[in-house]
């Protein structure tokens, strides 16, 4: 492949990242601070890009040169935004979720693969009080926010934003076909978090403790209904004509790490959870192929409980309910 061919492929990849209404030449000219004619000559391969121009374009359009040029190295490029500990807001955090999920949902072909360590966060947003509690807990104990560290948790103080945006998060997640691997420990973290707040009297209201347990129980019941049908749908709103497939497996020995792998048309991406609230993403082919291969190997060693496997499904969800009931007795 000639240098001109490589440069042409580079611009074609940039073009794929541009919204359809934008002109490639106009965007390149503005970014490189050159004339439109100069941009066209670079796009056509008549003039070679300088190294600083390649760096600027690759950085702006988030193109990994290792991936693009098939450079065999041990480096894997990830990208993502870390939340600002000094200026965090629940609203902005959920808005970022909505943006990412919208891109996945709008693809002609899409599927999400989830290796669960916990119940997927997206499911919580069907029950705003529960999502409110989870996010508040992370903010208080992982962001070291002085205001939150001294306050008590009261649902009414935060519920508005979760009612407003939480339903959008849940709706988007429920519109994307998913295959998930679950384990009986998936509920333990949430139960420990509720225990900690209850024992240290951070809940401002005993009623709030009961509401959180009840929401968690409703969530478990609703997930069971989805799994039984093999389809995703909102709480108490099953509609066979507007549902997407939901494949759920259980694995007795694997505790996942909340890795999310996504297929979007002919592209594959992997999202890695880190530092509690943050995700980084990569489309590095070697890494992505390895993750997808791992997922498919794990699926072969797991038990399918969606639509079939009634005995295993009932035992699984009944065990989760028993864990919740045991904790509720302590309130």
Backbone torsions as a table, in degrees:
resi	resn	phi	psi	omega
1	UNK	NA	130.4	-178.0
2	UNK	-78.0	161.0	176.1
3	UNK	-55.7	-36.4	178.9
4	UNK	-64.7	-37.7	177.8
5	UNK	-65.0	-42.6	179.7
6	UNK	-62.8	-42.1	179.9
7	UNK	-66.2	-38.7	177.8
8	UNK	-62.7	-41.7	177.6
9	UNK	-65.4	-35.4	178.9
10	UNK	-61.2	-45.7	179.5
11	UNK	-70.0	-31.2	176.9
12	UNK	-65.4	-36.4	177.6
13	UNK	-68.2	-38.3	175.8
14	UNK	-61.7	-42.8	-179.9
15	UNK	-58.6	-39.0	179.3
16	UNK	-64.0	-27.8	-178.8
17	UNK	-85.8	-6.5	-177.9
18	UNK	-91.5	141.3	170.0
19	UNK	-58.2	148.1	-172.4
20	UNK	-59.5	-27.8	-174.6
21	UNK	-83.1	-5.0	-178.3
22	UNK	-97.2	143.8	178.8
23	UNK	-87.5	128.5	179.1
24	UNK	-59.4	-46.5	-178.3
25	UNK	-62.0	-43.1	179.7
26	UNK	-62.8	-43.5	-178.5
27	UNK	-65.9	-43.2	-180.0
28	UNK	-65.6	-42.8	-179.6
29	UNK	-61.3	-43.5	-178.9
30	UNK	-67.9	-42.7	-176.4
31	UNK	-68.2	-40.1	-178.0
32	UNK	-90.1	-3.3	-179.8
33	UNK	58.9	49.4	178.6
34	UNK	-129.9	171.9	179.5
35	UNK	-73.9	162.2	178.1
36	UNK	-63.4	-36.6	178.4
37	UNK	-62.6	-42.1	178.3
38	UNK	-64.2	-37.0	177.8
39	UNK	-64.0	-43.9	179.2
40	UNK	-60.9	-40.8	-179.1
41	UNK	-64.8	-34.0	176.5
42	UNK	-72.5	-40.7	179.8
43	UNK	-63.7	-38.7	179.8
44	UNK	-79.3	-7.2	179.7
45	UNK	84.8	9.1	-179.8
46	UNK	-76.4	-23.8	177.6
47	UNK	-131.2	129.7	-178.1
48	UNK	-73.4	143.8	174.0
49	UNK	-71.6	139.9	172.9
50	UNK	-77.9	159.6	-177.9
51	UNK	-59.3	-40.2	-179.7
52	UNK	-67.7	-30.3	177.3
53	UNK	-70.5	-40.5	177.2
54	UNK	-61.3	-44.6	-179.7
55	UNK	-61.4	-43.7	-178.3
56	UNK	-64.5	-45.6	-179.6
57	UNK	-66.6	-44.9	-178.3
58	UNK	-64.1	-38.5	179.8
59	UNK	-69.0	-45.1	-176.3
60	UNK	-65.5	-41.4	-176.2
61	UNK	-97.8	10.0	173.9
62	UNK	54.8	51.6	178.4
63	UNK	-105.6	124.7	176.6
64	UNK	-81.0	116.7	179.5
65	UNK	-67.7	-30.2	175.2
66	UNK	-59.5	-47.6	179.3
67	UNK	-66.1	-46.0	-173.9
68	UNK	-63.2	-42.7	-176.4
69	UNK	-95.3	8.1	177.8
70	UNK	55.2	41.9	178.5
71	UNK	-78.6	121.6	-178.2
72	UNK	-83.3	102.8	178.1
73	UNK	-140.6	172.4	178.8
74	UNK	-90.3	4.8	179.2
75	UNK	-84.4	139.5	175.4
76	UNK	-125.5	121.4	-176.0
77	UNK	-89.9	124.6	174.0
78	UNK	-115.2	157.7	173.6
79	UNK	-139.9	155.2	-179.3
80	UNK	166.7	160.7	178.2
81	UNK	-103.6	131.3	175.4
82	UNK	-89.1	140.4	-178.6
83	UNK	-66.8	149.1	179.6
84	UNK	-85.8	112.0	-177.3
85	UNK	-63.7	-27.2	-176.7
86	UNK	-88.3	-13.1	-174.5
87	UNK	-143.6	46.2	-176.8
88	UNK	-83.8	139.7	173.0
89	UNK	-137.2	140.1	177.6
90	UNK	-58.8	-37.9	-176.8
91	UNK	-63.3	-46.3	179.3
92	UNK	-65.2	-38.4	-179.4
93	UNK	-63.0	-44.1	179.4
94	UNK	-70.9	-32.8	178.7
95	UNK	-64.4	-36.3	175.7
96	UNK	-64.9	-39.7	175.0
97	UNK	-59.2	-45.8	-178.6
98	UNK	-60.4	-42.6	-179.8
99	UNK	-62.5	-47.4	-178.1
100	UNK	-66.4	-44.9	-179.5
101	UNK	-66.0	-32.5	179.4
102	UNK	-64.2	-40.6	178.6
103	UNK	-60.8	-42.8	180.0
104	UNK	-67.5	-45.4	-176.8
105	UNK	-62.7	-34.4	-174.1
106	UNK	-79.1	-10.1	179.5
107	UNK	-69.6	147.0	-179.8
108	UNK	-63.4	-40.1	174.5
109	UNK	-120.4	127.7	179.6
110	UNK	-149.7	148.2	173.4
111	UNK	-160.0	142.2	-179.8
112	UNK	-114.0	132.9	175.6
113	UNK	-114.1	127.2	-171.4
114	UNK	-126.2	121.4	173.5
115	UNK	-98.2	96.0	-168.4
116	UNK	-75.5	127.4	162.4
117	UNK	-96.5	-37.0	177.1
118	UNK	-124.6	170.2	170.1
119	UNK	-58.5	130.8	-178.4
120	UNK	-50.4	130.4	-177.0
121	UNK	-54.9	-37.2	-176.6
122	UNK	-57.3	-34.8	179.9
123	UNK	-64.1	-33.4	-176.8
124	UNK	-60.9	-28.5	-172.9
125	UNK	-71.4	-7.8	171.0
126	UNK	-71.3	-18.1	179.5
127	UNK	-125.2	89.0	-170.3
128	UNK	-54.9	-35.1	179.9
129	UNK	-62.2	-40.9	-179.9
130	UNK	-69.1	-43.3	177.6
131	UNK	-62.6	-39.2	178.3
132	UNK	-59.2	-46.2	179.8
133	UNK	-62.8	-47.2	-177.5
134	UNK	-59.9	-47.5	-177.3
135	UNK	-67.9	-37.8	177.9
136	UNK	-62.9	-42.5	-179.9
137	UNK	-59.7	-46.4	-179.5
138	UNK	-62.1	-41.1	-177.9
139	UNK	-66.1	-43.1	-176.1
140	UNK	-68.1	-41.9	-170.4
141	UNK	-105.3	-3.8	179.4
142	UNK	-123.1	-15.5	178.4
143	UNK	-105.2	-7.6	177.6
144	UNK	54.7	44.0	179.4
145	UNK	-78.7	117.4	-175.4
146	UNK	-59.0	-37.3	-179.8
147	UNK	-64.0	-46.5	-177.6
148	UNK	-71.3	-30.8	-178.3
149	UNK	-65.2	-21.5	-177.6
150	UNK	-104.7	-8.5	-174.9
151	UNK	-96.5	169.2	173.9
152	UNK	-104.8	157.2	-177.8
153	UNK	-91.1	124.4	174.5
154	UNK	-132.9	123.2	-175.4
155	UNK	-52.8	-44.3	-174.9
156	UNK	-60.6	-22.5	-178.7
157	UNK	-71.6	-21.2	-171.5
158	UNK	-130.0	-5.4	-168.6
159	UNK	-66.7	-28.4	-174.0
160	UNK	-57.4	-48.7	-176.6
161	UNK	-67.5	-31.1	179.6
162	UNK	-76.2	-32.3	172.6
163	UNK	-66.1	-36.5	-174.9
164	UNK	-73.1	-51.1	-173.5
165	UNK	-103.3	-22.0	-176.7
166	UNK	-60.4	-39.7	-179.5
167	UNK	-64.2	-33.1	177.7
168	UNK	-67.7	-41.9	177.5
169	UNK	-59.9	-49.7	-178.8
170	UNK	-61.6	-43.8	-178.4
171	UNK	-60.2	-42.0	-179.9
172	UNK	-66.3	-46.5	178.4
173	UNK	-58.6	-42.5	-177.2
174	UNK	-71.0	-10.6	179.8
175	UNK	-99.4	3.2	-179.4
176	UNK	-112.3	120.3	178.2
177	UNK	-55.9	140.3	-175.3
178	UNK	-136.5	148.4	167.9
179	UNK	-124.5	123.8	-173.5
180	UNK	-130.6	146.1	176.6
181	UNK	-112.2	118.2	-175.5
182	UNK	-110.1	162.4	177.9
183	UNK	-143.8	152.7	-177.7
184	UNK	-60.6	-20.6	-179.9
185	UNK	-80.0	-1.4	-173.3
186	UNK	-62.5	-20.6	-176.7
187	UNK	-98.2	-10.2	-170.8
188	UNK	-63.8	-41.1	-177.9
189	UNK	-60.4	-46.5	179.8
190	UNK	-62.3	-41.9	179.0
191	UNK	-63.9	-39.5	178.3
192	UNK	-65.9	-37.8	179.1
193	UNK	-64.5	-43.6	177.8
194	UNK	-63.8	-43.5	177.9
195	UNK	-55.4	-45.9	-176.3
196	UNK	-63.1	-45.5	178.6
197	UNK	-63.6	-40.3	-178.3
198	UNK	-67.2	-45.9	-176.2
199	UNK	-69.5	-33.3	-179.0
200	UNK	-93.5	5.6	175.8
201	UNK	58.5	37.9	175.2
202	UNK	-81.6	-28.1	170.6
203	UNK	-62.4	127.4	179.5
204	UNK	-77.9	-21.0	-176.0
205	UNK	-135.5	132.7	175.2
206	UNK	-61.6	-33.4	178.2
207	UNK	-61.3	-35.6	178.5
208	UNK	-64.1	-36.5	177.8
209	UNK	-60.4	-47.0	-179.0
210	UNK	-65.6	-37.7	178.8
211	UNK	-61.8	-42.9	-179.4
212	UNK	-64.4	-44.7	177.4
213	UNK	-60.9	-43.2	-179.3
214	UNK	-64.9	-39.3	177.3
215	UNK	-64.7	-40.2	178.7
216	UNK	-63.6	-40.3	178.2
217	UNK	-66.0	-42.1	176.8
218	UNK	-61.7	-40.2	179.1
219	UNK	-62.1	-47.0	179.0
220	UNK	-59.8	-44.5	179.3
221	UNK	-62.4	-42.5	-178.6
222	UNK	-68.1	-39.7	176.9
223	UNK	-61.3	-39.4	177.6
224	UNK	-60.6	-41.3	179.0
225	UNK	-63.7	-39.8	177.4
226	UNK	-64.2	-45.7	-178.6
227	UNK	-63.2	-41.7	179.8
228	UNK	-60.6	-39.2	-179.0
229	UNK	-81.2	-24.2	-176.3
230	UNK	82.0	15.3	-179.0
231	UNK	-137.5	152.4	173.7
232	UNK	-88.4	143.9	174.1
233	UNK	-163.6	155.7	179.5
234	UNK	-64.2	164.8	-178.2
235	UNK	-58.0	120.8	178.2
236	UNK	59.3	27.9	-178.4
237	UNK	-133.8	52.8	179.6
238	UNK	-71.1	127.7	177.5
239	UNK	-139.7	104.3	-173.4
240	UNK	-58.3	-23.6	-176.2
241	UNK	-87.1	-11.4	-176.8
242	UNK	-130.1	38.4	-179.0
243	UNK	-118.4	154.4	175.7
244	UNK	-114.2	158.9	-174.8
245	UNK	-65.2	145.6	179.9
246	UNK	-136.4	104.0	-179.7
247	UNK	-103.4	120.0	-177.5
248	UNK	-123.9	130.8	178.1
249	UNK	-118.3	152.9	171.2
250	UNK	-118.5	145.3	179.1
251	UNK	-133.3	119.2	-174.7
252	UNK	-70.4	-21.8	-170.1
253	UNK	-111.9	-14.8	-176.9
254	UNK	-101.4	129.0	167.8
255	UNK	-109.4	113.3	-174.9
256	UNK	-67.1	-175.2	-178.6
257	UNK	-129.2	20.0	-180.0
258	UNK	63.4	26.0	171.9
259	UNK	-71.5	136.4	178.2
260	UNK	-119.1	122.8	175.5
261	UNK	-110.9	137.6	-172.1
262	UNK	-131.5	137.1	169.9
263	UNK	-104.8	123.4	177.2
264	UNK	-126.5	104.4	-174.1
265	UNK	54.7	-120.7	-178.6
266	UNK	-97.8	16.1	-177.1
267	UNK	-115.4	146.2	177.4
268	UNK	-123.3	139.6	-179.6
269	UNK	-133.0	154.5	174.4
270	UNK	-130.0	131.6	176.9
271	UNK	-109.3	127.7	179.8
272	UNK	-111.9	125.7	176.8
273	UNK	-76.8	133.8	176.5
274	UNK	-147.0	156.7	177.1
275	UNK	49.8	39.4	173.6
276	UNK	72.3	-62.0	-172.3
277	UNK	-101.2	-10.7	-171.1
278	UNK	-101.2	154.5	173.5
279	UNK	-130.3	143.9	168.9
280	UNK	-119.8	152.5	-173.6
281	UNK	-128.3	146.3	174.7
282	UNK	-141.3	150.3	170.4
283	UNK	-117.2	17.0	177.7
284	UNK	-55.5	119.0	-170.4
285	UNK	-60.3	-43.4	-177.8
286	UNK	-62.2	-47.1	-179.0
287	UNK	-66.5	-46.6	-177.7
288	UNK	-62.2	-45.2	179.1
289	UNK	-61.2	-37.9	179.3
290	UNK	-64.7	-43.5	179.8
291	UNK	-64.1	-45.3	-179.8
292	UNK	-64.5	-37.7	177.4
293	UNK	-64.0	-41.4	178.2
294	UNK	-61.9	-44.3	179.5
295	UNK	-59.3	-46.5	-177.7
296	UNK	-67.3	-32.7	175.1
297	UNK	-66.5	-42.1	179.6
298	UNK	-65.5	-36.3	179.4
299	UNK	-62.2	-35.0	179.2
300	UNK	-68.0	-23.7	-177.9
301	UNK	-102.2	11.9	-178.5
302	UNK	-117.8	167.2	-176.6
303	UNK	-105.6	123.0	177.7
304	UNK	-73.9	126.9	179.0
305	UNK	-121.2	-0.6	177.5
306	UNK	-85.3	128.6	-178.3
307	UNK	71.7	-44.8	179.7
308	UNK	-114.1	-175.8	177.9
309	UNK	66.4	48.2	-173.7
310	UNK	-59.2	-43.8	-177.8
311	UNK	-62.5	-48.5	-179.9
312	UNK	-63.1	-38.9	-179.6
313	UNK	-64.7	-47.8	-178.2
314	UNK	-64.5	-41.5	178.4
315	UNK	-62.9	-40.4	-178.6
316	UNK	-62.5	-53.3	-175.6
317	UNK	-73.3	-30.2	176.0
318	UNK	-66.5	-36.0	176.5
319	UNK	-64.3	-40.6	177.6
320	UNK	-63.3	-42.1	179.8
321	UNK	-65.0	-38.4	179.5
322	UNK	-63.8	-36.7	177.5
323	UNK	-63.2	-40.7	179.3
324	UNK	-68.0	-45.5	-179.2
325	UNK	-59.0	-39.7	179.7
326	UNK	-60.8	-39.2	-179.9
327	UNK	-74.8	-36.4	-178.3
328	UNK	-62.5	-30.0	-179.3
329	UNK	-65.4	-18.9	-177.6
330	UNK	-84.0	-12.0	-176.3
331	UNK	-74.2	NA	NA
